[in-house]
Amino acid sequence: MSETSSAGNFVREIIARHLEDGRYQQVVTRFPPEPNGYLHIGHVKAICTDFGLAAEFGGRCHLRMDDTNPLTEETEYVESIKADIQWLGFDWGAHFYHASDHFEKLYQFGEQLISAGRAYVDSLSEEDIRAYRGTVTEPGRPSPYRDRSVAENLDLFRQMRAGAFPDGAHVLRGKADMASKNMKMRDPLLYRIRHAHHHRTGDAWCIYPMYDYAHCISDAIEGITHSLCTLEFENNREIYDWILDQLEWPTPRTRQYEFARLELSYLITSKRKLRALVEQDIVTGWDDPRMPTVAGLRRRGIPASAMRTFVERAGISKANSTTDLAQLEHVIREDLNASTPRVMAVLDPLKVVITGFPDETDWLDAPYLPEAGSETRRVPFTRELYIEREDFMENPPKKFYRLAPGREVRLRYGYFITCTEVIKDDTGTITELRCSYDPATRGGSAPDGRKVKATLHWVSATESVAAEVRLYDRLFSVESPGVGTDTIRDHINPASLTVVRGHLEPSLSDTAPGTRVQFERLGYFFTDPLDSTPEAPIFNRIITLKDAWARIQSRDDGAKKPAKKKPKKQGKGKKKPKMTRDEAKAGKPEALAATLDRYVDALGLSVQDANVLTSTAAISAFFEAALTAHDSPRSVASLITNDLRGLIKDTPVTELKIGGEAVGALVGLLDAAVISSKTARVVLAELVASGGEPEAIVDRDDLRQISDPAALTVLIDSVLARQPDAVADYRAGNRRRMGALIGQVMGASKGKANPGLLSSLLKARLEA
C-alpha cells in the first residue's frame, strides 16, 4: 500500500510495516503544541493519534512545547495543555520537552549551515522578502544579500544573537531554490530577531528559530521516528527533509506524515476566533462548557473515553472532510449510557397534590442503573409532588399519552395516579393539579394487570433539593459559523445556555463536584467542578438523551412528513389475543407444520416464536444452523425473532452476509456473559452489515465484558482508593454513595464491567 493511502488508519499501517521490516526498533512520536492558547477539539485527534499509536506499538510519545514565539506564549497555556492531555488519558512520562531546550543546539546548527554555504543573513525588509519570493506562476528572485561571504554571514548571525540589531533588521534564510514550485522552499526563513521576554529563557535570547527549522531538528535530536502533522503542513515536509539533508543527519531518521485534521459542523477550531469569543465576552472564558476547547469539554462533563472512541472511529485519512457534530454526540450518549447512574429531577415544576395520600413520607427503592439490577437509593414519595409542566395538558391532542384530566399514568417507581382537578390562578395559568392514587400500585405495577401509556418522573415537593441547573446546547446555530459576511456573533445560538432552578431528589443533595448523573427523561448532567460545592451542587447539562436538534431544525424549515395511513383497528381497546398453535400451523406445508410442533414441544419455544421460525424453510434452516453453534433454543430464537428480524426487515435470510452459525456463536458469547446484551446487539448489526465472525469482532473492538472477580476487584479498589470520603460516608450509613461509586467503576472499565457481579463485589468491599 502507498504511504499516501486513505485507509481507515494509514499511519498505523505505515508504522507496522516499518517495525516489521526493521527500519526502526521502536516507534517514537511527539505532540508539539505551541503554548499560545488553549487546545481545542481539533487537537484531540492529534493527541490521540500521537500518543495512541505510540502506546499501541509499545513505543513512546514525547510532549514538546513549540515555544519559539515569546510574544504569544505563556506558562498558563503550558499547564493547560498538560492538564488536557492527562485528562484524555495519556502520559509522556519522562519525555517532556520544550523547543527552547534545544536553543543552543539549534543556533550551532545555524552556524553549521552558514559554514557549509547553505544559509545566509538577509537584510531585506519583510515586505521586500515577500516581493522577491515571486508568485505561484512566477519564480522568485535572489536577494541581493544572498551571496554574502561565509565570514560575513557568521559575523552578522553572531551579532544578531548578541542583540546588536533591532527587530526586523536581519533574518537567517536557508539557501534553497528560489525557482521552486513549492514557494515555501524559496529560501525559507530560519531565524528572526525578536527582543522579547521568553516565559522560560527570560532575556537570554533575542533571536528565535522559525517553526520549520526548530521542528525538524528537535524531532531529530529526540529520535522521533514518525512526525505526524495535519495536512496544512504537507508543503512544509520538503523544508523538513531539506534541512536535515543539509545537516547530513544520519539515517534512519525521522520523517513527516500528514493526515486530515478533525473538523466538525457547528464548531470552530481557529484559535484566533476562539480568542475573540472570550475577549468579546460571548462566553465566560476558555473553559466555558459551550467552547470546543478541551478545557470546555472537560468542564461540561464529556467523558474522555468518549473522545478517544470518537477519534478511533473517525479514522486517519488523507481526505479533508467535515464530520457531523451529531456523530460525536451519538458517541457521547453511548459512552454515558453504559455507566451513568439514573436519578430524578424536575426542571420546570408543576405541583401535584395526591388527595387521600397520608401526611407522611413513603420511602421507595429505586435502582441507580435499572438495566443492571444495581444498588438502589431511597426516594421519598409525599402527598405533594412536582412533575414537569410539559407532562400535563388540559386539552391534549391525539398521541399525547401523559397526564390529562381523567387520565391515569404511572409515577416512576411510585404509584398510578389519575388527575381529578385542575387549579388555576387569576390569569388562567395552571398552578396545581389534584390527583387520586391507587395504593395497590406501589412500585409501579397494578395487581389486576391494567396498563398505562405513560410513566412520568417526579420529585417530592417537600423533600426535594433545589439546585442551579445550566442547560447547555450548541453554541452556534449554523453548520459553518463565521463563514461569509456575517460575524461569529451573528451565528451564536441564543438558546446555547439556559439557567433554571431545578428540584432534585434528595440523593443529590451532597453530590461531589465532577460527578455525572442522568436525570431520567431529561439528559446527562455533570456537577460543575469549579462552581459546585457538595453543599450546593451546580449541574451542567452534558447532552440531551435524544437528538432533539434535528427535529428542531426540521420544524424551523417547515418540513412535514407525509401522513401515514393508519391500519384499521380490529377492536377498540381490545388486546389482540395470542396466536394458537392451530392458527400458526394453518396454511403451512406439512413439513413446516411438523417442525413447528417440534419447536414448541421438544424445544420449549412459544407458539409465536415457532411461527416466525417456520414461516419459510430457509428461516427454519437458519435457526437449525444457529443451534449447531450454540444449543440454547430459547436464547437463539429470541435473538432471531426479535433483534435479527428487526434489523433485516424483509430481507431473506438467504441473502445475508452471515449464516445461522454466526448468530448461534453470538448468542453463545452472550449466554456465557462474555458480552452484554447491548454489545450483542451492536455486534449483530455489524454482522448483518459486513459479515464476519462474532468473536473476532468482539476481540477487535475490545468488547468483552469483565466478569473476572479479580480484575473487577482491582478496578473497585482503585476507585475506592481515590474516594476515601465516599467510602467513609457509605460506611457511616449513606447508602446513596453506592450508585455514584458503581458509576465510577463502570467508567473505569469503559462500561464493560459485569453489572451484577460489580454490584455484589463493590457492596462486599464496602461492607468488609
WOTATA-V651217 format. One record per residue. BURIAL is b if it has 24 or more other C-alpha atoms within 12 Angstrom, else e. Layout:
burial->BURIAL
burial->BURIAL
//
This chain:
burial->e
burial->e
burial->e
burial->e
burial->e
burial->e
burial->e
burial->e
burial->b
burial->b
burial->b
burial->b
burial->e
burial->b
burial->b
burial->b
burial->e
burial->b
burial->e
burial->e
burial->e
burial->e
burial->e
burial->b
burial->e
burial->b
burial->b
burial->b
burial->b
burial->b
burial->b
burial->b
burial->b
burial->b
burial->b
burial->b
burial->b
burial->b
burial->b
burial->b
burial->b
burial->b
burial->b
burial->b
burial->b
burial->b
burial->b
burial->b
burial->b
burial->b
burial->b
burial->b
burial->b
burial->b
burial->b
burial->e
burial->b
burial->e
burial->b
burial->b
burial->b
burial->b
burial->b
burial->b
burial->b
burial->b
burial->b
burial->b
burial->b
burial->b
burial->e
burial->e
burial->b
burial->b
burial->e
burial->e
burial->b
burial->b
burial->e
burial->b
burial->b
burial->b
burial->e
burial->b
burial->b
burial->e
burial->b
burial->b
burial->e
burial->b
burial->b
burial->b
burial->e
burial->e
burial->e
burial->b
burial->b
burial->b
burial->b
burial->b
burial->e
burial->b
burial->b
burial->e
burial->e
burial->b
burial->b
burial->e
burial->b
burial->b
burial->b
burial->b
burial->b
burial->b
burial->b
burial->e
burial->b
burial->b
burial->b
burial->b
burial->b
burial->b
burial->b
burial->b
burial->e
burial->e
burial->e
burial->e
burial->b
burial->e
burial->e
burial->b
burial->b
burial->b
burial->e
burial->e
burial->e
burial->e
burial->e
burial->b
burial->e
burial->b
burial->b
burial->e
burial->b
burial->b
burial->e
burial->b
burial->e
burial->e
burial->e
burial->e
burial->b
burial->b
burial->e
burial->b
burial->b
burial->b
burial->e
burial->b
burial->b
burial->e
burial->b
burial->e
burial->e
burial->e
burial->e
burial->b
burial->b
burial->b
burial->b
burial->b
burial->b
burial->b
burial->b
burial->b
burial->b
burial->b
burial->e
burial->b
burial->e
burial->b
burial->b
burial->b
burial->b
burial->b
burial->b
burial->b
burial->b
burial->b
burial->b
burial->b
burial->b
burial->b
burial->b
burial->b
burial->e
burial->b
burial->b
burial->b
burial->b
burial->e
burial->e
burial->e
burial->b
burial->b
burial->b
burial->b
burial->b
burial->b
burial->b
burial->b
burial->b
burial->b
burial->b
burial->b
burial->b
burial->b
burial->b
burial->b
burial->b
burial->b
burial->b
burial->b
burial->b
burial->b
burial->b
burial->b
burial->b
burial->b
burial->b
burial->e
burial->e
burial->b
burial->e
burial->b
burial->b
burial->b
burial->b
burial->b
burial->b
burial->b
burial->b
burial->b
burial->e
burial->b
burial->b
burial->e
burial->e
burial->e
burial->e
burial->e
burial->b
burial->b
burial->b
burial->b
burial->b
burial->b
burial->b
burial->b
burial->b
burial->b
burial->b
burial->b
burial->b
burial->b
burial->b
burial->b
burial->b
burial->b
burial->b
burial->e
burial->b
burial->b
burial->b
burial->e
burial->b
burial->b
burial->e
burial->e
burial->e
burial->b
burial->b
burial->e
burial->b
burial->b
burial->b
burial->b
burial->b
burial->b
burial->b
burial->b
burial->b
burial->b
burial->b
burial->b
burial->b
burial->b
burial->b
burial->b
burial->b
burial->b
burial->b
burial->b
burial->b
burial->b
burial->b
burial->b
burial->b
burial->b
burial->b
burial->b
burial->e
burial->b
burial->b
burial->b
burial->b
burial->b
burial->b
burial->e
burial->e
burial->e
burial->b
burial->e
burial->b
burial->b
burial->e
burial->b
burial->b
burial->b
burial->b
burial->b
burial->b
burial->b
burial->b
burial->b
burial->b
burial->b
burial->b
burial->b
burial->b
burial->b
burial->b
burial->b
burial->b
burial->b
burial->b
burial->b
burial->b
burial->b
burial->b
burial->b
burial->b
burial->b
burial->e
burial->e
burial->e
burial->e
burial->e
burial->e
burial->e
burial->e
burial->e
burial->b
burial->b
burial->b
burial->b
burial->b
burial->b
burial->b
burial->e
burial->b
burial->e
burial->b
burial->b
burial->b
burial->b
burial->b
burial->b
burial->b
burial->b
burial->b
burial->b
burial->b
burial->b
burial->b
burial->b
burial->b
burial->b
burial->e
burial->b
burial->b
burial->b
burial->b
burial->e
burial->e
burial->e
burial->e
burial->e
burial->e
burial->b
burial->b
burial->b
burial->b
burial->b
burial->b
burial->b
burial->b
burial->b
burial->b
burial->b
burial->b
burial->b
burial->b
burial->b
burial->b
burial->b
burial->b
burial->b
burial->b
burial->e
burial->b
burial->e
burial->e
burial->e
burial->e
burial->e
burial->e
burial->e
burial->e
burial->e
burial->b
burial->b
burial->b
burial->b
burial->b
burial->b
burial->b
burial->e
burial->e
burial->b
burial->e
burial->b
burial->b
burial->b
burial->e
burial->e
burial->e
burial->e
burial->e
burial->e
burial->b
burial->e
burial->b
burial->b
burial->b
burial->b
burial->b
burial->b
burial->b
burial->b
burial->b
burial->b
burial->b
burial->b
burial->b
burial->b
burial->b
burial->b
burial->b
burial->b
burial->b
burial->b
burial->b
burial->b
burial->b
burial->b
burial->b
burial->b
burial->b
burial->b
burial->b
burial->e
burial->e
burial->e
burial->e
burial->e
burial->b
burial->b
burial->e
burial->b
burial->b
burial->b
burial->e
burial->e
burial->b
burial->b
burial->e
burial->e
burial->e
burial->e
burial->b
burial->b
burial->b
burial->b
burial->b
burial->b
burial->b
burial->b
burial->b
burial->b
burial->b
burial->b
burial->b
burial->b
burial->b
burial->b
burial->b
burial->b
burial->b
burial->b
burial->b
burial->b
burial->b
burial->b
burial->b
burial->b
burial->b
burial->b
burial->b
burial->e
burial->b
burial->e
burial->b
burial->e
burial->b
burial->b
burial->b
burial->b
burial->b
burial->b
burial->b
burial->b
burial->b
burial->b
burial->e
burial->e
burial->e
burial->b
burial->e
burial->e
burial->e
burial->e
burial->e
burial->e
burial->e
burial->e
burial->e
burial->e
burial->e
burial->e
burial->e
burial->e
burial->e
burial->e
burial->e
burial->e
burial->e
burial->e
burial->e
burial->e
burial->e
burial->e
burial->e
burial->e
burial->e
burial->e
burial->e
burial->e
burial->e
burial->b
burial->e
burial->e
burial->b
burial->b
burial->e
burial->e
burial->e
burial->e
burial->e
burial->e
burial->b
burial->b
burial->b
burial->b
burial->b
burial->b
burial->b
burial->b
burial->b
burial->e
burial->e
burial->e
burial->e
burial->b
burial->b
burial->b
burial->b
burial->b
burial->b
burial->b
burial->b
burial->b
burial->b
burial->b
burial->b
burial->b
burial->e
burial->b
burial->b
burial->e
burial->b
burial->b
burial->b
burial->b
burial->b
burial->b
burial->e
burial->b
burial->b
burial->e
burial->b
burial->b
burial->b
burial->b
burial->b
burial->b
burial->b
burial->b
burial->b
burial->b
burial->e
burial->b
burial->b
burial->b
burial->e
burial->b
burial->b
burial->e
burial->e
burial->e
burial->e
burial->b
burial->e
burial->e
burial->b
burial->e
burial->b
burial->b
burial->b
burial->b
burial->b
burial->b
burial->b
burial->b
burial->b
burial->b
burial->b
burial->b
burial->b
burial->e
burial->e
burial->b
burial->b
burial->b
burial->b
burial->b
burial->b
burial->b
burial->b
burial->b
burial->b
burial->b
burial->b
burial->b
burial->b
burial->b
burial->b
burial->e
burial->e
burial->e
burial->b
burial->b
burial->b
burial->b
burial->e
burial->b
burial->b
burial->e
burial->e
burial->e
burial->e
burial->b
burial->b
burial->b
burial->b
burial->b
burial->e
burial->b
burial->e
burial->e
burial->b
burial->b
burial->e
burial->b
burial->b
burial->b
burial->e
burial->b
burial->b
burial->e
burial->e
burial->b
burial->e
burial->e
burial->b
burial->b
burial->e
burial->e
burial->b
burial->e
burial->e
burial->e
burial->b
burial->b
burial->b
burial->b
burial->b
burial->b
burial->b
burial->b
burial->b
burial->b
burial->b
burial->b
burial->b
burial->b
burial->b
burial->b
burial->b
burial->b
burial->b
burial->b
burial->b
burial->b
burial->b
burial->b
burial->b
burial->b
burial->b
burial->b
burial->b
burial->b
burial->e
burial->b
burial->b
burial->e
burial->e
//
